Amino acid sequence: NMNTYVRDNTVPQFATAAARNAAIVSPVYGTLSYIQDTGSLHVYYGAVTGWRSPWRLPWGLQLFQVYSTQQTTTFTQTYAVDIVKDRRYMVTLTGQFKNSTVACGVNYNLTFDGSSGGTYTALVPGANREGVANVTNVFVAGSTKTANISFTVSVANGGTFTWNPAGFGATYISITDIGPGNATNAPTA
């Protein structure tokens, strides 16, 4: 009776998520917990979605990667990230390049779980000049799974390019959960 009338009607606190998972081995949909090491409130949304922050709040940064490999030909870089159906994700890419000829640059795009955010072009006037490729796209996840997020870079307007030229900053890609997508209701159990 204490569990039903007291414990199940409070928000239990745990030092870590692992401690919570050890203590609550069979959570039910809607169970709450507070995790002290991250300062976060979690709600259990069922076996597929698991423990997450409250549905209507942004869940914040999901992935941040630094890509520093120098490239001189077309390339694609892919990362894996866990996504949740009907959540909105902001994906941002910032990278630097150097061209070889006048008006040469790069074409670049982001792909989120197979959906392209479109292709963009960054050109630099003059030969052997540096430029920045920067794009932010927002996507809504169609399912809960581990998805591939990638960016592709290729030459624009002939000539050649160097991506991540020596002496310049690396490429940064971030994926941030910014809140519910088209559906405003939390997933059902």
Backbone as ProteinMPNN parsed JSONL, in Angstrom:
{"seq_chain_A": "NMNTYVRDNTVPQFATAAARNAAIVSPVYGTLSYIQDTGSLHVYYGAVTGWRSPWRLPWGLQLFQVYSTQQTTTFTQTYAVDIVKDRRYMVTLTGQFKNSTVACGVNYNLTFDGSSGGTYTALVPGANREGVANVTNVFVAGSTKTANISFTVSVANGGTFTWNPAGFGATYISITDIGPGNATNAPTA", "coords_chain_A": {"N_chain_A": [[0.825, -1.207, 0.0], [1.996, 1.244, 0.713], [3.727, 1.675, -1.438], [1.872, 1.977, -3.554], [0.269, 4.163, -2.711], [1.981, 6.154, -1.773], [4.835, 6.101, -2.678], [4.434, 5.833, -5.498], [3.185, 8.177, -6.078], [4.911, 10.245, -5.827], [7.963, 11.97, -6.745], [10.639, 10.152, -7.222], [14.093, 10.446, -6.298], [17.314, 9.984, -7.734], [20.79, 9.259, -7.784], [22.066, 8.755, -10.225], [21.175, 7.879, -13.652], [21.585, 5.188, -14.032], [21.37, 4.212, -11.42], [18.667, 4.713, -10.979], [17.538, 2.991, -12.934], [18.272, 0.552, -11.877], [16.8, 0.536, -9.54], [14.124, 0.912, -10.321], [12.868, -1.392, -11.949], [10.767, -2.244, -13.534], [9.27, -0.019, -14.931], [6.258, 1.917, -15.402], [4.208, 3.444, -17.918], [4.41, 6.93, -17.762], [5.683, 7.105, -15.3], [7.66, 9.023, -13.089], [10.951, 10.431, -12.532], [13.768, 11.886, -10.867], [16.964, 12.849, -11.769], [19.926, 13.275, -10.202], [22.671, 13.782, -10.945], [22.571, 14.922, -13.474], [20.647, 16.781, -13.166], [18.027, 16.489, -14.091], [14.594, 15.987, -14.922], [12.794, 13.096, -15.585], [10.484, 11.26, -17.615], [8.794, 8.211, -18.021], [8.151, 6.853, -21.108], [7.321, 4.446, -22.179], [8.417, 1.26, -23.61], [9.667, 1.631, -26.14], [10.32, 4.426, -26.494], [11.333, 5.044, -23.966], [12.986, 6.438, -21.029], [12.703, 9.862, -20.817], [13.037, 13.49, -21.02], [10.301, 15.687, -20.049], [7.678, 15.709, -22.486], [6.843, 18.092, -23.946], [8.944, 19.85, -23.669], [12.107, 21.164, -24.901], [14.708, 18.858, -25.633], [17.327, 19.315, -25.881], [20.88, 19.318, -26.739], [21.807, 16.628, -28.754], [23.811, 15.472, -30.214], [27.169, 16.268, -30.867], [29.758, 16.865, -32.989], [33.15, 16.99, -34.058], [34.827, 17.401, -36.998], [37.828, 16.978, -38.433], [39.394, 16.13, -40.545], [41.322, 16.726, -43.39], [40.134, 17.35, -46.633], [40.095, 16.945, -50.201], [38.586, 16.168, -52.304], [35.288, 15.146, -53.397], [33.317, 14.17, -50.645], [31.644, 12.286, -48.05], [30.464, 12.415, -44.765], [29.329, 10.533, -42.057], [27.227, 10.193, -39.18], [25.862, 8.506, -36.335], [22.818, 8.808, -34.547], [20.494, 8.74, -31.866], [17.075, 9.026, -32.378], [13.715, 10.258, -31.811], [10.395, 9.518, -32.594], [8.289, 12.005, -34.002], [9.62, 14.143, -32.876], [11.303, 17.287, -33.111], [14.242, 18.169, -34.781], [17.099, 20.184, -34.871], [19.638, 20.624, -37.096], [22.932, 21.568, -37.491], [25.611, 22.686, -39.488], [28.918, 23.741, -39.809], [31.678, 24.659, -41.633], [35.019, 25.114, -43.007], [36.667, 26.145, -46.029], [39.028, 26.222, -48.781], [39.524, 27.689, -51.926], [40.643, 27.029, -55.374], [40.541, 28.383, -57.782], [39.198, 31.353, -59.372], [35.965, 32.222, -58.271], [35.373, 29.637, -57.538], [34.156, 27.091, -55.37], [32.306, 25.346, -52.871], [29.773, 22.812, -52.924], [27.326, 21.787, -50.619], [25.52, 19.709, -48.325], [23.044, 18.564, -45.943], [21.901, 15.495, -44.598], [19.257, 13.915, -43.031], [18.35, 11.078, -41.581], [17.824, 9.963, -44.127], [16.421, 12.033, -45.364], [16.926, 14.843, -47.323], [18.223, 18.068, -46.69], [18.444, 19.863, -48.699], [20.623, 21.315, -51.21], [23.374, 23.474, -50.908], [25.431, 26.252, -51.884], [28.659, 27.586, -51.523], [30.618, 30.157, -52.506], [33.745, 31.717, -53.312], [35.088, 34.815, -54.116], [37.814, 35.317, -56.266], [41.014, 33.674, -56.471], [42.461, 31.034, -54.483], [41.382, 31.634, -51.93], [39.774, 31.731, -48.707], [36.743, 30.34, -47.396], [33.514, 30.045, -45.759], [31.278, 27.464, -45.073], [28.025, 27.166, -44.116], [25.119, 25.932, -42.588], [21.801, 25.455, -41.415], [19.326, 23.159, -40.763], [15.977, 22.017, -40.106], [14.409, 19.122, -39.005], [11.783, 16.672, -38.741], [11.447, 13.768, -36.898], [10.498, 10.637, -38.224], [10.265, 8.186, -37.053], [11.14, 6.225, -34.136], [14.402, 5.505, -33.52], [17.842, 4.517, -34.171], [19.413, 6.743, -36.165], [20.978, 7.776, -39.27], [22.955, 10.615, -39.744], [24.237, 12.854, -42.025], [26.753, 14.709, -43.863], [27.595, 16.062, -47.032], [30.156, 17.104, -49.209], [31.152, 18.778, -52.129], [32.886, 19.932, -55.121], [32.24, 23.212, -56.444], [31.525, 24.977, -59.383], [33.812, 24.245, -60.879], [37.463, 23.884, -60.8], [39.342, 23.281, -57.792], [39.046, 22.303, -54.328], [39.925, 22.703, -50.864], [38.895, 21.193, -48.053], [38.585, 21.903, -44.613], [41.113, 23.408, -44.398], [44.643, 23.64, -43.636], [45.547, 25.268, -40.64], [43.125, 26.475, -40.151], [39.825, 26.473, -38.638], [38.143, 23.446, -37.594], [35.472, 21.318, -38.88], [32.191, 21.6, -37.649], [29.445, 19.841, -36.424], [26.184, 19.751, -35.229], [23.406, 18.371, -33.46], [20.343, 19.131, -32.287], [17.639, 18.632, -30.16], [14.695, 20.314, -30.42], [12.138, 20.312, -29.51], [8.658, 19.121, -29.547], [7.462, 17.774, -32.643], [5.294, 17.731, -35.361], [3.234, 16.423, -34.046], [1.643, 17.01, -30.991], [1.215, 15.552, -28.771], [2.489, 13.305, -26.336], [4.185, 10.148, -26.937], [2.255, 7.119, -26.996], [1.899, 4.433, -24.63]], "CA_chain_A": [[0.0, 0.0, 0.0], [2.88, 2.411, 0.728], [4.187, 1.899, -2.814], [0.765, 2.453, -4.374], [-0.281, 5.446, -2.303], [2.985, 7.167, -1.458], [5.959, 6.11, -3.62], [3.997, 6.027, -6.88], [2.63, 9.519, -6.214], [5.989, 11.198, -5.596], [9.012, 11.907, -7.755], [11.83, 9.643, -6.557], [15.37, 11.004, -6.724], [18.403, 9.018, -7.864], [22.078, 9.887, -8.069], [22.337, 8.596, -11.663], [20.158, 7.119, -14.399], [21.848, 3.77, -13.771], [20.789, 3.903, -10.108], [17.221, 4.666, -11.187], [17.204, 1.778, -13.679], [18.429, -0.588, -10.968], [15.749, 0.579, -8.522], [12.805, 0.799, -10.961], [13.147, -2.364, -13.014], [9.581, -2.389, -14.391], [8.503, 1.234, -14.889], [5.037, 1.978, -16.186], [4.062, 4.687, -18.662], [4.108, 8.082, -16.923], [6.493, 7.133, -14.085], [8.597, 10.142, -13.035], [12.164, 10.314, -11.717], [14.687, 13.017, -10.93], [18.339, 12.365, -11.794], [20.697, 14.333, -9.563], [23.932, 14.161, -11.591], [22.29, 15.752, -14.655], [19.638, 17.769, -12.804], [16.938, 16.369, -15.057], [13.358, 15.272, -14.639], [12.503, 12.14, -16.656], [9.194, 10.588, -17.665], [8.897, 6.961, -18.774], [7.181, 6.87, -22.203], [7.156, 3.108, -22.746], [9.636, 0.526, -23.946], [10.333, 2.137, -27.348], [10.87, 5.758, -26.256], [12.113, 4.968, -22.727], [13.021, 7.572, -20.104], [13.027, 11.12, -21.509], [12.53, 14.711, -20.399], [8.891, 15.884, -20.39], [7.47, 15.744, -23.936], [6.708, 19.414, -24.558], [10.166, 20.63, -23.49], [13.249, 20.786, -25.733], [15.586, 17.898, -24.973], [18.677, 19.846, -25.988], [21.913, 18.771, -27.62], [21.795, 15.167, -28.868], [25.083, 15.053, -30.819], [28.094, 17.322, -31.301], [30.949, 16.215, -33.535], [34.17, 17.8, -34.706], [35.429, 16.661, -38.106], [39.011, 17.767, -38.757], [40.153, 15.534, -41.634], [41.421, 17.563, -44.58], [39.61, 16.681, -47.821], [40.268, 17.7, -51.442], [37.65, 15.631, -53.289], [33.95, 14.924, -52.862], [33.284, 13.224, -49.521], [30.47, 12.242, -47.17], [30.752, 12.004, -43.392], [28.074, 10.09, -41.449], [27.195, 9.938, -37.746], [24.636, 7.868, -35.846], [22.215, 9.485, -33.406], [19.182, 8.211, -31.491], [16.002, 9.998, -32.581], [12.416, 9.832, -31.305], [9.312, 9.885, -33.506], [7.542, 13.246, -33.789], [10.435, 15.185, -32.257], [11.905, 18.207, -34.077], [15.699, 18.229, -34.603], [17.827, 21.221, -35.596], [20.963, 20.124, -37.466], [23.76, 22.686, -37.929], [26.935, 22.364, -40.01], [29.798, 24.859, -40.108], [32.993, 24.191, -42.064], [35.808, 26.066, -43.776], [37.298, 25.596, -47.219], [39.868, 27.115, -49.568], [39.341, 27.371, -53.326], [41.863, 27.094, -56.182], [40.362, 29.305, -58.899], [38.21, 32.413, -59.172], [34.555, 31.826, -58.166], [35.255, 28.218, -57.192], [33.744, 26.915, -53.982], [31.823, 24.013, -52.524], [28.38, 22.475, -52.722], [27.247, 21.003, -49.39], [24.163, 19.448, -47.849], [22.821, 17.722, -44.764], [20.875, 14.476, -44.748], [18.773, 13.456, -41.733], [17.569, 9.846, -41.701], [17.43, 9.795, -45.514], [15.792, 13.239, -45.908], [17.9, 15.888, -47.617], [17.848, 19.441, -46.363], [18.734, 20.7, -49.855], [22.033, 21.555, -51.5], [23.761, 24.876, -50.819], [26.716, 26.537, -52.511], [29.458, 28.682, -50.981], [31.649, 30.552, -53.461], [34.653, 32.749, -52.835], [35.658, 35.542, -55.253], [39.273, 35.287, -56.284], [41.646, 32.365, -56.332], [43.176, 30.73, -53.24], [40.782, 32.336, -50.797], [39.054, 30.87, -47.777], [35.331, 30.623, -47.217], [32.815, 29.286, -44.728], [30.02, 26.817, -45.434], [27.233, 27.117, -42.886], [23.716, 25.665, -42.856], [20.973, 24.881, -40.352], [18.057, 22.593, -41.218], [15.151, 21.427, -39.065], [13.746, 17.912, -39.468], [10.924, 15.98, -37.78], [11.703, 12.324, -36.984], [9.341, 9.835, -38.591], [10.197, 6.993, -36.215], [12.111, 6.158, -33.05], [15.459, 4.569, -33.912], [19.154, 5.105, -34.389], [19.39, 7.224, -37.545], [22.208, 8.337, -39.816], [23.0, 12.026, -40.076], [25.468, 12.987, -42.806], [26.94, 15.869, -44.717], [28.367, 15.79, -48.24], [30.798, 18.289, -49.771], [31.724, 18.576, -53.462], [33.356, 21.17, -55.736], [31.264, 24.033, -57.171], [32.073, 25.858, -60.431], [35.13, 23.82, -61.36], [38.598, 24.084, -59.911], [39.463, 22.337, -56.685], [38.873, 22.895, -53.006], [40.47, 22.008, -49.703], [37.991, 21.298, -46.901], [39.403, 21.922, -43.39], [42.493, 23.74, -44.746], [45.58, 23.755, -42.511], [45.555, 26.564, -39.979], [41.773, 26.98, -39.957], [39.001, 25.669, -37.745], [37.573, 22.176, -38.061], [34.048, 21.315, -39.175], [31.372, 21.303, -36.486], [28.064, 19.454, -36.717], [25.432, 19.54, -33.991], [22.011, 17.977, -33.592], [19.672, 19.574, -31.07], [16.196, 18.415, -30.07], [14.121, 21.612, -30.076], [10.779, 20.15, -29.004], [7.779, 18.251, -30.319], [7.279, 18.103, -34.05], [3.917, 17.96, -35.789], [2.324, 15.902, -33.021], [1.881, 17.676, -29.712], [1.009, 14.61, -27.68], [3.561, 12.345, -26.076], [3.882, 8.813, -27.468], [1.465, 6.255, -26.121], [2.651, 3.279, -24.112]], "C_chain_A": [[0.864, 1.262, 0.0], [3.369, 2.717, -0.691], [3.084, 2.513, -3.663], [0.349, 3.86, -4.005], [0.759, 6.521, -2.019], [4.082, 7.193, -2.533], [5.51, 6.443, -5.035], [3.36, 7.389, -7.107], [3.646, 10.596, -5.85], [6.977, 11.087, -6.745], [10.275, 11.43, -7.049], [13.1, 10.244, -7.161], [16.431, 9.916, -6.729], [19.672, 9.762, -8.23], [22.375, 9.868, -9.565], [21.177, 7.856, -12.325], [20.34, 5.626, -14.162], [21.251, 3.35, -12.426], [19.265, 3.823, -10.206], [16.814, 3.368, -11.876], [17.339, 0.526, -12.819], [17.298, -0.639, -9.945], [14.349, 0.387, -9.114], [12.987, -0.107, -12.175], [11.971, -2.557, -13.965], [8.757, -1.107, -14.346], [7.243, 1.122, -15.731], [4.969, 3.352, -16.85], [3.659, 5.821, -17.711], [4.884, 8.144, -15.621], [7.496, 8.283, -14.183], [9.83, 9.778, -12.229], [12.993, 11.571, -11.9], [16.101, 12.466, -10.811], [19.247, 13.489, -11.317], [21.95, 14.74, -10.33], [23.735, 15.008, -12.846], [21.269, 16.839, -14.358], [18.42, 17.705, -13.704], [15.772, 15.546, -14.534], [13.076, 14.375, -15.824], [11.117, 11.546, -16.469], [9.403, 9.316, -18.466], [7.77, 6.92, -19.797], [7.004, 5.508, -22.862], [8.467, 2.528, -23.224], [10.369, 1.101, -25.153], [11.023, 3.468, -27.078], [11.705, 5.804, -24.985], [11.961, 6.197, -21.844], [13.476, 8.807, -20.874], [12.573, 12.291, -20.657], [11.061, 14.86, -20.764], [8.713, 16.239, -21.87], [7.5, 17.142, -24.535], [7.949, 20.292, -24.397], [11.214, 20.241, -24.527], [14.147, 19.833, -24.946], [17.054, 18.259, -25.154], [19.594, 19.087, -26.94], [21.918, 17.246, -27.581], [23.117, 14.644, -29.417], [25.884, 16.296, -31.169], [29.363, 16.627, -31.749], [31.87, 17.253, -34.166], [34.82, 16.921, -35.766], [36.613, 17.477, -38.597], [39.863, 17.187, -39.881], [40.161, 16.481, -42.845], [40.973, 16.752, -45.797], [39.813, 17.568, -49.044], [39.399, 17.171, -52.577], [36.298, 15.448, -52.611], [33.997, 13.883, -51.74], [31.972, 13.345, -48.777], [30.92, 11.757, -45.812], [29.424, 11.697, -42.713], [28.255, 9.834, -39.957], [25.872, 9.269, -37.395], [24.133, 8.628, -34.622], [20.848, 8.856, -33.138], [18.149, 9.323, -31.641], [14.684, 9.394, -32.106], [11.331, 10.378, -32.23], [8.595, 11.142, -33.029], [8.297, 14.288, -32.986], [11.099, 16.003, -33.362], [13.397, 18.355, -33.739], [16.297, 19.319, -35.48], [19.247, 20.706, -35.822], [21.75, 21.291, -38.05], [25.133, 22.193, -38.345], [27.685, 23.662, -40.273], [31.169, 24.298, -40.455], [33.699, 25.245, -42.889], [36.469, 25.365, -44.956], [38.168, 26.665, -47.87], [39.707, 26.701, -51.022], [40.661, 27.477, -54.097], [41.756, 28.108, -57.312], [39.273, 30.319, -58.575], [36.796, 31.827, -59.209], [34.361, 30.327, -57.953], [34.842, 28.13, -55.727], [33.307, 25.495, -53.735], [30.302, 23.976, -52.565], [28.334, 21.616, -51.468], [25.787, 20.804, -49.012], [24.184, 18.58, -46.612], [21.749, 16.702, -45.106], [20.55, 13.935, -43.36], [17.896, 12.244, -41.967], [16.998, 9.678, -43.113], [16.75, 10.997, -46.147], [16.84, 14.327, -46.096], [17.353, 17.247, -47.218], [18.088, 20.393, -47.521], [20.229, 20.89, -50.022], [22.287, 23.054, -51.525], [25.128, 25.042, -51.458], [27.367, 27.71, -51.803], [30.59, 28.947, -51.96], [32.503, 31.65, -52.857], [35.209, 33.475, -54.056], [37.184, 35.528, -55.166], [39.791, 33.888, -56.05], [42.373, 32.254, -54.998], [42.681, 31.561, -52.06], [39.99, 31.357, -49.956], [37.595, 31.306, -47.688], [34.749, 29.745, -46.12], [31.527, 28.726, -45.324], [29.236, 26.626, -44.143], [25.773, 26.877, -43.26], [23.061, 25.105, -41.598], [19.669, 24.412, -40.98], [17.317, 22.031, -40.022], [14.382, 20.26, -39.688], [12.849, 17.371, -38.356], [11.128, 14.485, -37.98], [10.422, 11.565, -37.275], [9.193, 8.571, -37.774], [11.254, 7.086, -35.127], [13.13, 5.091, -33.412], [16.807, 5.259, -33.852], [19.224, 5.457, -35.867], [20.764, 7.72, -37.962], [22.004, 9.798, -40.165], [24.298, 12.215, -40.846], [25.536, 14.338, -43.49], [27.859, 15.469, -45.861], [28.901, 17.112, -48.764], [31.379, 17.921, -51.128], [32.117, 19.937, -54.036], [32.211, 21.88, -56.457], [32.019, 24.913, -58.163], [33.497, 25.507, -60.846], [36.243, 24.1, -60.37], [38.673, 22.986, -58.871], [39.24, 23.072, -55.375], [39.659, 22.084, -51.986], [39.514, 22.262, -48.553], [38.825, 21.114, -45.649], [40.863, 22.248, -43.728], [43.35, 23.926, -43.498], [45.537, 25.178, -41.949], [44.177, 27.156, -39.726], [40.991, 26.031, -39.059], [38.48, 24.409, -38.408], [36.105, 22.374, -38.423], [33.29, 20.918, -37.914], [29.975, 20.933, -36.965], [27.372, 19.179, -35.386], [23.992, 19.184, -34.328], [21.346, 18.266, -32.254], [18.181, 19.285, -31.173], [15.584, 19.725, -29.592], [12.648, 21.526, -29.671], [9.941, 19.239, -29.877], [7.661, 18.732, -31.754], [5.829, 18.391, -34.358], [2.914, 17.494, -34.752], [2.646, 16.566, -31.691], [1.716, 16.736, -28.534], [2.193, 13.666, -27.545], [3.194, 10.975, -26.664], [3.074, 8.007, -26.473], [2.293, 5.054, -25.728], [2.549, 2.103, -25.037]], "O_chain_A": [[0.507, 2.25, -0.643], [3.419, 3.878, -1.097], [3.328, 3.462, -4.408], [0.1, 4.679, -4.89], [0.424, 7.705, -2.028], [4.241, 8.2, -3.224], [6.145, 7.257, -5.705], [3.024, 7.719, -8.244], [3.271, 11.74, -5.592], [6.847, 10.221, -7.611], [10.92, 12.211, -6.35], [13.174, 10.511, -8.361], [16.455, 9.044, -5.86], [19.624, 10.786, -8.912], [22.877, 10.849, -10.113], [20.317, 7.287, -11.654], [19.361, 4.881, -14.099], [20.693, 2.26, -12.306], [18.646, 2.961, -9.583], [15.858, 2.715, -11.457], [16.608, -0.446, -13.009], [16.883, -1.72, -9.527], [13.488, -0.228, -8.485], [13.229, 0.364, -13.287], [12.168, -2.995, -15.098], [7.661, -1.099, -13.785], [7.178, 0.32, -16.663], [5.602, 4.303, -16.392], [2.697, 5.696, -16.953], [4.77, 9.129, -14.891], [8.109, 8.492, -15.23], [9.772, 8.92, -11.347], [12.936, 12.232, -12.937], [16.411, 11.717, -9.884], [19.329, 14.538, -11.956], [22.276, 15.927, -10.372], [24.643, 15.74, -13.241], [21.039, 17.72, -15.186], [17.841, 18.735, -14.046], [15.939, 14.561, -13.815], [13.113, 14.837, -16.965], [10.64, 11.354, -15.351], [10.106, 9.326, -19.476], [6.593, 6.947, -19.439], [6.571, 5.44, -24.012], [9.495, 3.205, -23.244], [11.599, 1.061, -25.185], [12.201, 3.623, -27.402], [12.694, 6.534, -24.931], [10.954, 6.903, -21.899], [14.528, 8.788, -21.512], [11.823, 12.121, -19.696], [10.607, 14.215, -21.709], [9.514, 16.986, -22.432], [8.145, 17.343, -25.564], [7.989, 21.39, -24.952], [11.218, 19.101, -24.993], [14.322, 19.988, -23.738], [17.93, 17.572, -24.629], [19.154, 18.333, -27.807], [22.021, 16.644, -26.511], [23.508, 13.513, -29.129], [25.342, 17.263, -31.704], [29.976, 15.885, -30.981], [31.422, 18.252, -34.729], [35.304, 15.829, -35.467], [36.421, 18.569, -39.131], [40.951, 17.698, -40.148], [39.112, 16.971, -43.262], [41.384, 15.604, -45.97], [39.717, 18.791, -48.951], [39.472, 17.676, -53.697], [36.183, 15.581, -51.393], [34.641, 12.842, -51.875], [31.28, 14.36, -48.856], [31.677, 10.792, -45.715], [28.493, 12.5, -42.778], [29.289, 9.328, -39.521], [24.875, 9.454, -38.093], [24.919, 9.041, -33.769], [20.134, 8.485, -34.069], [18.317, 10.419, -31.105], [14.549, 8.174, -32.009], [11.349, 11.552, -32.6], [8.331, 11.324, -31.841], [7.69, 15.224, -32.464], [11.418, 15.472, -34.425], [13.772, 18.623, -32.597], [16.038, 19.374, -36.682], [19.967, 20.393, -34.874], [21.296, 21.935, -38.996], [25.75, 21.385, -37.651], [27.146, 24.579, -40.893], [31.757, 23.552, -39.672], [33.066, 26.163, -43.411], [36.788, 24.177, -44.904], [38.062, 27.851, -47.556], [39.744, 25.511, -51.337], [41.666, 27.948, -53.564], [42.772, 28.641, -57.758], [38.521, 30.153, -57.615], [36.477, 31.025, -60.086], [33.264, 29.814, -58.176], [35.159, 29.02, -54.938], [33.855, 24.552, -54.306], [29.632, 24.969, -52.279], [29.223, 20.787, -51.267], [24.929, 21.625, -49.338], [25.188, 17.95, -46.278], [20.797, 17.01, -45.823], [21.444, 13.548, -42.607], [16.797, 12.376, -42.504], [15.839, 9.3, -43.279], [16.517, 10.995, -47.356], [17.55, 14.69, -45.159], [16.168, 17.532, -47.39], [17.954, 21.606, -47.358], [21.006, 20.657, -49.096], [21.505, 23.814, -52.097], [25.893, 24.083, -51.563], [26.712, 28.712, -51.516], [31.42, 28.075, -52.215], [32.051, 32.415, -52.005], [35.75, 32.829, -54.953], [37.753, 35.711, -54.091], [39.098, 33.031, -55.502], [42.841, 33.252, -54.449], [43.471, 32.115, -51.296], [39.585, 30.294, -50.426], [37.263, 32.476, -47.877], [35.401, 28.828, -45.621], [30.781, 29.439, -45.996], [29.718, 26.004, -43.196], [25.245, 27.542, -44.151], [23.685, 24.379, -40.824], [18.987, 25.185, -41.653], [17.932, 21.616, -39.039], [13.785, 20.393, -40.756], [13.119, 17.584, -37.174], [11.001, 13.984, -39.097], [9.387, 11.812, -36.656], [8.135, 7.941, -37.783], [12.153, 7.923, -35.191], [12.784, 3.922, -33.59], [16.9, 6.441, -33.521], [19.11, 4.581, -36.725], [21.605, 8.042, -37.123], [21.016, 10.172, -40.797], [25.355, 11.787, -40.382], [24.526, 15.018, -43.673], [28.771, 14.658, -45.697], [28.194, 18.119, -48.766], [32.022, 16.881, -51.271], [31.726, 20.974, -53.502], [31.322, 21.234, -57.012], [33.033, 25.519, -57.818], [34.297, 26.398, -61.133], [35.991, 24.507, -59.236], [38.131, 21.896, -59.056], [39.244, 24.302, -55.324], [40.008, 20.927, -52.223], [39.338, 23.401, -48.122], [39.697, 20.245, -45.621], [41.759, 21.472, -43.396], [42.854, 24.317, -42.442], [45.496, 26.156, -42.696], [44.07, 28.235, -39.143], [41.442, 24.926, -38.76], [38.391, 24.324, -39.632], [35.566, 23.472, -38.286], [33.702, 20.007, -37.196], [29.392, 21.621, -37.803], [27.9, 18.469, -34.53], [23.438, 19.627, -35.334], [21.734, 17.719, -31.221], [17.537, 19.65, -32.156], [15.9, 20.203, -28.502], [11.987, 22.552, -29.508], [10.444, 18.651, -30.835], [7.747, 19.926, -32.041], [5.199, 19.209, -33.688], [1.856, 18.102, -34.593], [3.814, 16.667, -31.316], [2.049, 17.098, -27.406], [2.814, 13.282, -28.536], [2.014, 10.684, -26.864], [3.194, 8.189, -25.262], [3.262, 4.699, -26.399], [3.119, 1.048, -24.76]]}, "name": "protein", "num_of_chains": 1, "seq": "NMNTYVRDNTVPQFATAAARNAAIVSPVYGTLSYIQDTGSLHVYYGAVTGWRSPWRLPWGLQLFQVYSTQQTTTFTQTYAVDIVKDRRYMVTLTGQFKNSTVACGVNYNLTFDGSSGGTYTALVPGANREGVANVTNVFVAGSTKTANISFTVSVANGGTFTWNPAGFGATYISITDIGPGNATNAPTA"}
